[in-house]
Amino acid sequence: MMTFKVVDPGLFSTVQDAGRTGYQAYGFSPSGAMDYRAHKLVNKLLGNDENAAVLEMTLHGVTLEVLKETVIATAGAEAEIMVDDVSYGSGLPIRVMRGERLKIGKCQRGARIYLGVAGGFDVPEVLGSRSTHTRSGIGGFKGRTLKAGDVLRTVGGEFQNTMKKIKSFEEDDIIRIIPGQQYERFSDDAREKLFNSGYEITKDSDRMGFRLSGPELTAEDGHDVLSEPTQLGSIQVPKNGQPIILLNDRQTAGGYARIATVALADIPKLVQKPPGEKIIFKEIDVDEAAEEYKKELERIRSGEYFEPLTDFTSVRRRTALKITKLMGV
Amino acid sequence: MDIKRYSENAVTVYIGDEISETVNKTLVNLKNELENRGTDGVTEIVISYTSLIIYFDLFKVRGEELEALLKEIDLEALEGQPFEYKLIEIPVCYGGEFGPDLDRFEEDGLSPEEVVEMHSGTEYLVYMLGFMPGFPYLGGLDEKLFKDRLDNPRTSIPAGSVGIGGKQTGMYPFTSPGGWNLLGRTPVPLFDEEREPSILYEAGDRIIFKSIDEDEYKAIEQQVADGVYEVNITRREAE
């Protein structure tokens, strides 16, 4: 069903699900929601399938005209959510009615806002996924970022209020990393710098990768290697010595020396850092990282990231509006 | 065989350290062996020049278990195993507006006809895919055709373009910027989400280019639009 019309598309807004898995051998980037935790949580809150498609918005939200009543919620970065002239917070279910305007402001904490909707966004699956990969123009909404005037369809379905909201995250700057393919090529001095300096996320950071800026990392036997598959979080270091963290829309093969891989458990924290912020790397062993990732997924599934919703006005807006009308105020 | 783990949900197997058909064949054999065994929890296997990466579901299998399983595999025993690969014929209209750099080989003493004959007369091995969806890293280019990339890369190369960049030949499944010398273009979509399979080839397959003229190009383009074009694919047994 046609649920929203885009009034303002924000800066870079794409439809994403958990990603396109199983096609890396053919060169397809997995894509998918960068903050996998926010994607899973918003769907869980709305009672959707865990893999339902959401809207990922970078740094600034969208403004949508509501064409059909539904329930929405946001997760990930915190931003002001306005329904006409009423302001709501992040992480809670909000019922929106036909004719209303849903305006998601700029990120106040974090860098990526996820808008979930009852049933998920309804776009065709390409190779088993609804995720957009803008570089090849496939998946999501016509393979591209949203534009003003686009009409978005949603799957819909009845919303069962779980009386819950998503907790706010308190996060530090520590990003854990696993020694990478060419770790041994880097000198003790380079490793020392990697762990003790802190690296800044530059403006040239997007869904393909985060370009970092900080002390130069030199590989003693050169920075070029034979092309081999890249992983989510691979930290490659080209000749200029400035690391690049490869993310969801990365090329599937790369030919630069890889000093480390970001632990999957810390990916949500990393991708919510806006340009200009510093991160500090800390080493973690691959087996320990695997345990941490499993624990993180279990925390998401168990509902540990939810807290009770005490104010129901966001969900019961239909009744509230009726009463207001009856009372003539 | 060197087994390593650099990510929580992946095991990498390295075989040798240089690009060779033998290494590619071993990697294809190993991939087939793993797929035939149907190991629980393995979600994806990706081949590159000298390695193979196995992605897995952490809730179904542990990295250490996969490592142990890999150590049991006797690569030498696998080498003798025959496997099936595909030979895919890609029709290419060389020169003209499709291949603006074809004439540039005259500076190397090669006429356009000679370039076309050499380029279309070879079966190229698909070592791996990457760079963009469906982009094959091909081996087997005649060294007389090696040619440096353009000093000024083009801002947009149309999908279907076939070219040479350094020691490699390849084709662009999607419109993209690039610095390759363009020899021609194929009317066959290299990626088609409606087609099964969407990408025609995988690591271990071979590609041969067939020279066609502009009329044939247009005819194939029409057949593709009508949904009646069939790519010429031969299944072969590798020894």
Interface residues (C-beta under 8 A of the other chain):
Chain A: T21 G22 Y23 Q24 A25 Y26 G27 F28 S29 V126 L127 H133 R135 S136 G137 I138 I178 P179 G180 Q181 L226 S227 E228 P229 Q231 L232 G233 S234 Q251 T252 A253 G254 R258 T261 A263 L264 V286 D287 A289 A290 Y293 K294 L297
Chain B: K4 R5 Y6 S7 E8 N9 A10 T12 D17 E18 I19 T43 E44 I45 V46 I47 S48 Y49 T50 S51 I53 Y55 L58 F59 R62 G63 E64 M128 L129 G130 F131 M132 P133 G134 F135 Y137 F174 F191 E193 S198 I199 E202 A203
